[in-house]
Amino acid sequence: MILSCENVDQIVTLSFRRRSGLHLKLGGVVRKHYNLARGENPISYDVGQALLALPPSKIGIFTGAVVPDHLPRGENDGPLGSLVLGHALRQRGHQVIYFTEREVFPMMERGMASYGDVCELIGLEKNRQDRHAGTGQGLDVAIMVEKAGGNSVGVMHSANGNSRDGTRANIDGLVDRMNAEGKLTIGFGEFGNEIGFGKIYNQAREVTPYGKKCQCPCGQGNVSRVATTYLFPAGTSNWGAYGTAAALAILAGDESLAHTPEKERELLEIAVEVDCRDGGTGKATFSVDGVPGQASVALVGLLATAVQFGLATSDPDRPF
């Protein structure tokens, strides 16, 4: 099982970046972040085991990256992974509640409907001074999929070091509270600005573009200081969530928990229809983080193969 989850981690930490501009600066950083966050085992294995060990629980999944004029109905990296992992957790008997900005509701509503899932969907307010410290009372677990967290002075940033304060909800207070309560928290991200990177804060600042000095007036870098129990850096946050669903399938012996290429294509098409955009281009296209959608579909196919081989009980006979 550990070897199968090793394959999962290898797949989801692929990082496709162009040889120019910000893409050039970010090249290789996902693998650096992954190596910093990893313990003895593959991260998907440790996260999968932690989720598998839960009794029926109330799990909050937090997502949403809104940028007015560029991502007015949010970014498609985050919501798709949330929907896939949320569906798998519902199959395990958990109560899943989605939290996101209201601009992202169309994507979440259409995505849930495509599964036939009925989950509570709670809107997150922007500019709350308490950073949502009182939100999500009664949750047993908090999972953040592509959710920006504040740096050392509480400012949220983009991957290129620009401030995102005021454009989306800050939930740092909620995560801090759940950590203090000893609750399970999981963060998925890529470039250090997402919740969870506080787990490797000092090291991440050293290897992350704009990690030490951002491009906004605060000047304190774009790495989130908010830690989580587990941090899963991946090529896109969606892929980290897909990898976790694959690990759950392997560890639980239930292939139905895994994502499928057909479902990935459907979710990407829904995102285009509701104007939930590619964060790499700011356009409603069949792509994620500037990576063509067919690559994401193919990657999900590789994960499905990892699950199938991980669940295989015998090798085919070789007569030569």
Buried (B, 14 or more C-beta within 10 A) or exposed (E): BEEBBBBBBBBBBBBBBEEEEBBEBBBEBBBBBBEBBBEEBBBBBBBBBBBEEBEEBBBBBBBBBBBEEEBEBBBBBBBBBBBBBBBBBBBBEBBBBBBBBBBBBBBBBBBBEBBEBEBEBBEBEBEBEEBBBEBBEEBBBBBBBBBBBBBBEBBBBBBBBBBBBEBBBBBBBBBBBBBEEEBBBBBBBBBBBBBBBBBBBEBBBEBBBBBEEBBBEBEBBBBBBBBBBBBBBBBBBBBBBBBBBBBBBBBBEBBEBBBBBEBBBBBBEBBBEBBBBBBBEBBBBBBBBBBBBBBBBEBBBBBBEBBBEBBEEEEEEEEE
